[in-house]
């Protein structure tokens, strides 16, 4: 008798099967809309600290106004969740703790302090002829579509 019940289920109208498929599609769209994760708090931001003091508040997903840092200072960037940090100098991506980049008369060193915090040490032996733009990008480890960009200008 159970076999007959199962055969009866298989013989149900296509509309019922299509409704089930529609429900699965709606569920998939709903879950994909959440971005696949992220922080439990629902926010993602980066705090910039220059010489031990917060500078300019916090920066959320997207791009930021430039943060000015004098050569010779170290800045720290602290994300609200674990992230992958990437430094862009002259359009070239650089990553890895301890990496030193020599560009336009300045040295820039990346130092990972934790999974969410990075220090950027700057140095120039001589006065810079013009401000040096660098970009730091924090990509969430929970949701690769969540990205915060911090633009820095190294000055004299």
VEXDRENGU-859788 format. One record per residue: residue in three letters; x, y, z of N, C-alpha, C, O in turn. Coordinates in steps of 0.2 Angstrom, whole numbers, padded with zeros to 4 digits, always signed. Layout:
# residues N
AlaXYZXYZXYZXYZ/...
This chain:
# residues 156
Unk+0004-0006+0000+0000+0000+0000+0004+0006+0000+0003+0011-0003/Unk+0010+0006+0003+0014+0012+0003+0017+0013-0004+0018+0019-0005/Unk+0018+0008-0007+0020+0009-0014+0015+0013-0018+0017+0017-0022/Unk+0009+0011-0018+0003+0014-0021+0003+0022-0019+0002+0026-0023/Unk+0004+0023-0013+0004+0030-0011+0009+0034-0014+0009+0040-0016/Unk+0015+0031-0014+0021+0034-0017+0020+0036-0025+0021+0041-0027/Unk+0017+0031-0028+0015+0032-0035+0010+0037-0036+0010+0041-0041/Unk+0005+0037-0031+0000+0043-0032+0003+0050-0031+0001+0054-0034/Unk+0008+0050-0027+0012+0056-0026+0015+0058-0032+0015+0064-0034/Unk+0018+0054-0035+0022+0055-0042+0017+0057-0047+0019+0061-0052/Unk+0011+0055-0047+0006+0057-0052+0003+0064-0051-0001+0065-0055/Unk+0005+0067-0046+0001+0073-0044+0003+0078-0050+0007+0077-0054/Unk-0002+0083-0050-0001+0088-0056+0006+0092-0056+0009+0093-0050/Unk+0008+0094-0061+0014+0098-0062+0014+0104-0058+0019+0107-0056/Unk+0008+0107-0057+0008+0114-0054+0010+0113-0047+0014+0118-0044/Unk+0009+0107-0043+0012+0106-0037+0019+0106-0037+0023+0109-0032/Unk+0022+0103-0042+0030+0102-0042+0032+0109-0044+0038+0111-0041/Unk+0029+0113-0048+0032+0119-0050+0031+0124-0044+0035+0128-0043/Unk+0026+0123-0040+0025+0127-0034+0031+0126-0029+0034+0131-0026/Unk+0033+0120-0028+0039+0118-0024+0045+0121-0027+0049+0123-0023/Unk+0046+0121-0034+0052+0123-0037+0052+0131-0036+0057+0134-0035/Unk+0046+0134-0036+0046+0141-0035+0048+0143-0028+0051+0148-0027/Unk+0046+0139-0024+0047+0140-0017+0055+0140-0015+0058+0144-0012/Unk+0058+0135-0018+0065+0134-0018+0069+0140-0021+0074+0142-0018/Unk+0066+0142-0027+0070+0148-0030+0069+0154-0026+0074+0158-0025/Unk+0063+0155-0023+0062+0161-0019+0067+0161-0013+0069+0166-0011/Unk+0067+0155-0010+0072+0154-0004+0079+0156-0006+0083+0159-0002/Unk+0081+0153-0012+0088+0155-0014+0089+0162-0015+0094+0165-0013/Unk+0084+0166-0018+0085+0173-0019+0085+0177-0013+0089+0181-0012/Unk+0081+0174-0008+0081+0178-0001+0088+0177+0002+0091+0182+0005/Unk+0091+0171+0002+0097+0170+0005+0103+0173+0002+0108+0175+0005/Unk+0103+0173-0005+0108+0177-0009+0108+0184-0007+0113+0188-0008/Unk+0102+0187-0006+0102+0194-0004+0105+0196+0002+0107+0202+0003/Unk+0106+0191+0006+0109+0193+0013+0117+0193+0012+0120+0195+0017/Unk+0120+0192+0006+0127+0192+0005+0131+0186+0008+0137+0186+0008/Unk+0127+0181+0010+0131+0175+0012+0134+0176+0019+0138+0171+0021/Unk+0132+0181+0023+0135+0181+0030+0137+0188+0032+0133+0193+0031/Unk+0142+0189+0035+0144+0196+0037+0144+0196+0045+0143+0191+0048/Unk+0145+0202+0047+0145+0202+0055+0138+0202+0057+0133+0204+0054/Unk+0138+0199+0063+0131+0199+0066+0128+0205+0068+0122+0206+0068/Unk+0132+0211+0068+0129+0217+0070+0126+0220+0064+0122+0225+0065/Unk+0127+0218+0058+0124+0221+0052+0128+0227+0050+0126+0230+0045/Unk+0134+0229+0053+0138+0234+0050+0145+0232+0049+0147+0227+0052/Unk+0148+0236+0045+0155+0234+0043+0158+0241+0042+0156+0245+0038/Unk+0164+0242+0046+0167+0249+0045+0174+0248+0047+0176+0243+0050/Unk+0178+0253+0046+0185+0253+0047+0187+0260+0051+0184+0265+0049/Unk+0190+0259+0057+0192+0265+0060+0200+0266+0059+0204+0262+0059/Unk+0201+0273+0057+0208+0275+0056+0211+0278+0062+0208+0283+0065/Unk+0217+0276+0064+0220+0279+0070+0227+0282+0068+0231+0278+0065/Unk+0228+0288+0069+0235+0291+0067+0238+0294+0074+0235+0298+0077/Unk+0244+0292+0075+0248+0294+0081+0244+0293+0087+0243+0297+0092/Unk+0240+0287+0088+0236+0285+0093+0229+0288+0094+0226+0287+0099/Unk+0228+0293+0089+0221+0296+0090+0217+0294+0084+0219+0294+0078/Unk+0210+0293+0085+0206+0292+0079+0206+0298+0074+0206+0304+0076/Unk+0206+0296+0068+0207+0301+0063+0201+0301+0058+0200+0296+0054/Unk+0196+0306+0058+0191+0306+0053+0185+0301+0055+0181+0300+0050/Unk+0185+0298+0060+0179+0293+0062+0180+0287+0059+0186+0284+0058/Unk+0174+0283+0057+0174+0277+0054+0172+0277+0047+0169+0282+0045/Unk+0175+0272+0043+0173+0272+0036+0170+0266+0034+0172+0260+0036/Unk+0164+0266+0031+0160+0260+0030+0161+0258+0023+0166+0260+0019/Unk+0157+0253+0020+0158+0250+0014+0158+0256+0008+0154+0261+0009/Unk+0163+0255+0003+0163+0261-0002+0170+0264-0001+0175+0261+0002/Unk+0171+0270-0003+0177+0274-0003+0176+0279+0002+0171+0281+0004/Unk+0182+0282+0004+0183+0287+0009+0186+0293+0007+0190+0293+0002/Unk+0185+0299+0010+0189+0305+0009+0196+0303+0011+0197+0299+0015/Unk+0201+0307+0008+0208+0305+0010+0209+0307+0017+0207+0311+0020/Unk+0214+0302+0020+0216+0303+0027+0223+0306+0026+0227+0302+0022/Unk+0225+0311+0029+0232+0314+0028+0237+0311+0034+0235+0311+0039/Unk+0242+0309+0032+0247+0306+0037+0254+0309+0035+0256+0308+0029/Unk+0257+0311+0040+0264+0314+0039+0269+0308+0038+0269+0303+0042/Unk+0274+0309+0033+0279+0304+0033+0283+0303+0039+0284+0308+0043/Unk+0284+0297+0041+0287+0296+0048+0282+0293+0053+0284+0291+0059/Unk+0276+0294+0052+0271+0291+0057+0268+0285+0055+0269+0282+0049/Unk+0265+0281+0060+0262+0275+0059+0255+0276+0059+0252+0279+0064/Unk+0251+0273+0055+0243+0273+0056+0241+0266+0057+0244+0262+0054/Unk+0236+0266+0060+0232+0259+0061+0225+0259+0058+0222+0264+0059/Unk+0223+0254+0055+0217+0253+0053+0214+0247+0056+0217+0242+0056/Unk+0208+0248+0059+0205+0243+0063+0198+0241+0060+0193+0246+0061/Unk+0196+0236+0057+0190+0234+0054+0185+0231+0060+0188+0228+0065/Unk+0179+0231+0059+0174+0229+0064+0173+0221+0064+0170+0218+0068/Unk+0177+0218+0059+0176+0211+0058+0183+0208+0055+0186+0213+0052/Unk+0184+0202+0054+0190+0200+0051+0190+0201+0043+0185+0201+0040/Unk+0196+0204+0041+0196+0206+0034+0203+0204+0031+0207+0202+0034/Unk+0203+0204+0024+0209+0203+0020+0211+0211+0018+0207+0214+0015/Unk+0217+0213+0020+0219+0219+0018+0224+0219+0012+0228+0215+0011/Unk+0223+0224+0008+0227+0225+0002+0229+0232+0001+0224+0237+0002/Unk+0235+0233+0000+0238+0240-0001+0239+0241-0008+0241+0237-0012/Unk+0236+0247-0011+0238+0248-0018+0242+0255-0018+0240+0260-0015/Unk+0248+0254-0021+0253+0259-0022+0254+0260-0030+0256+0255-0033/Unk+0252+0266-0032+0253+0267-0040+0249+0262-0044+0251+0260-0049/Unk+0243+0260-0041+0239+0255-0045+0241+0248-0044+0238+0243-0047/Unk+0246+0246-0040+0249+0239-0040+0247+0237-0033+0248+0240-0028/Unk+0244+0231-0033+0242+0228-0026+0248+0225-0023+0252+0221-0026/Unk+0248+0226-0016+0253+0223-0012+0250+0221-0006+0245+0224-0003/Unk+0252+0215-0004+0249+0212+0002+0255+0208+0006+0260+0206+0003/Unk+0253+0206+0012+0258+0202+0016+0261+0206+0021+0264+0212+0020/Unk+0261+0204+0028+0264+0207+0033+0272+0208+0032+0275+0203+0030/Unk+0274+0214+0034+0281+0215+0034+0283+0217+0027+0289+0219+0026/Unk+0279+0218+0022+0280+0220+0016+0282+0228+0016+0279+0232+0019/Unk+0288+0229+0012+0290+0236+0012+0290+0238+0005+0292+0235+0000/Unk+0286+0244+0004+0286+0247-0003+0290+0253-0003+0289+0258+0001/Unk+0294+0254-0008+0298+0260-0009+0295+0264-0015+0295+0261-0021/Unk+0292+0270-0014+0288+0273-0019+0289+0281-0019+0287+0283-0013/Unk+0291+0284-0024+0291+0292-0024+0294+0295-0018+0292+0300-0016/Unk+0300+0292-0016+0304+0294-0010+0301+0292-0003+0304+0295+0002/Unk+0296+0288-0003+0294+0286+0004+0294+0278+0004+0294+0275-0001/Unk+0295+0276+0010+0294+0269+0012+0288+0268+0016+0286+0271+0020/Unk+0284+0263+0013+0278+0261+0017+0278+0253+0019+0280+0249+0014/Unk+0277+0252+0025+0278+0245+0028+0271+0243+0031+0268+0247+0034/Unk+0269+0237+0029+0263+0234+0031+0264+0229+0037+0269+0225+0036/Unk+0260+0230+0042+0261+0226+0048+0255+0223+0051+0251+0227+0053/Unk+0253+0217+0050+0247+0214+0052+0247+0213+0060+0252+0210+0062/Unk+0242+0216+0063+0242+0216+0070+0237+0210+0073+0238+0207+0078/Unk+0232+0209+0069+0227+0204+0070+0223+0203+0064+0225+0205+0058/Unk+0218+0199+0064+0214+0197+0058+0210+0203+0056+0207+0203+0050/Unk+0209+0208+0060+0205+0214+0058+0209+0221+0058+0207+0226+0056/Unk+0215+0220+0061+0219+0227+0062+0226+0226+0058+0229+0221+0059/Unk+0228+0232+0055+0234+0232+0052+0237+0239+0053+0234+0244+0054/Unk+0244+0239+0054+0248+0245+0054+0251+0247+0048+0254+0242+0045/Unk+0251+0253+0046+0255+0255+0040+0260+0261+0043+0258+0266+0045/Unk+0267+0259+0042+0272+0263+0044+0275+0267+0038+0276+0264+0033/Unk+0275+0273+0039+0278+0277+0033+0284+0281+0035+0286+0282+0041/Unk+0289+0282+0030+0295+0285+0031+0298+0288+0025+0297+0285+0019/Unk+0301+0294+0026+0304+0297+0020+0310+0301+0023+0310+0304+0027/Unk+0316+0299+0020+0322+0302+0022+0323+0309+0020+0327+0313+0023/Unk+0319+0311+0015+0320+0318+0012+0313+0321+0011+0308+0317+0011/Unk+0312+0327+0011+0305+0330+0010+0302+0327+0003+0306+0327-0002/Unk+0296+0326+0003+0292+0323-0003+0291+0329-0007+0289+0335-0005/Unk+0292+0328-0014+0290+0333-0019+0283+0334-0019+0280+0340-0021/Unk+0279+0329-0018+0271+0330-0018+0268+0325-0014+0272+0320-0012/Unk+0262+0325-0011+0259+0320-0007+0259+0314-0011+0258+0314-0017/Unk+0259+0308-0008+0259+0301-0011+0253+0298-0009+0251+0297-0003/Unk+0249+0297-0014+0242+0293-0013+0243+0285-0012+0247+0282-0017/Unk+0241+0283-0007+0240+0275-0007+0233+0273-0005+0230+0278-0002/Unk+0231+0267-0006+0224+0265-0005+0225+0259-0001+0228+0254-0003/Unk+0221+0258+0004+0220+0252+0008+0213+0249+0007+0208+0253+0008/Unk+0212+0243+0006+0206+0240+0005+0205+0234+0009+0209+0230+0010/Unk+0200+0235+0013+0198+0229+0018+0192+0225+0015+0187+0228+0014/Unk+0193+0219+0014+0188+0215+0011+0186+0210+0016+0190+0206+0019/Unk+0179+0210+0018+0177+0205+0023+0178+0198+0022+0177+0196+0016/Unk+0180+0194+0027+0181+0187+0026+0175+0183+0026+0174+0178+0024/Unk+0169+0187+0028+0163+0184+0028+0159+0185+0022+0155+0180+0020/Unk+0160+0190+0019+0156+0192+0012+0161+0196+0008+0162+0202+0009/Unk+0164+0193+0003+0169+0196-0001+0166+0202-0005+0170+0206-0008/Unk+0159+0203-0005+0156+0209-0008+0156+0215-0004+0155+0220-0006/Unk+0158+0214+0003+0158+0219+0007+0165+0222+0008+0170+0219+0010/Unk+0166+0228+0005+0173+0231+0005+0173+0238+0007+0169+0242+0005/Unk+0178+0240+0011+0179+0247+0013+0186+0249+0011+0191+0245+0011/Unk+0186+0255+0008+0192+0258+0005+0194+0264+0009+0190+0269+0010/Unk+0200+0264+0011+0203+0270+0014+0209+0273+0010+0213+0270+0009/Unk+0208+0279+0008+0213+0283+0004+0217+0287+0008+0215+0291+0012/Unk+0224+0286+0008+0229+0289+0012+0233+0294+0007+0234+0292+0002/Unk+0235+0300+0010+0240+0304+0007+0245+0305+0012+0245+0308+0017/Unk+0251+0303+0010+0257+0304+0014+0260+0310+0012+0262+0312+0006/Unk+0261+0315+0017+0264+0321+0016+0270+0323+0020+0272+0318+0024/Unk+0273+0329+0019+0279+0331+0023+0276+0333+0030+0281+0335+0034/
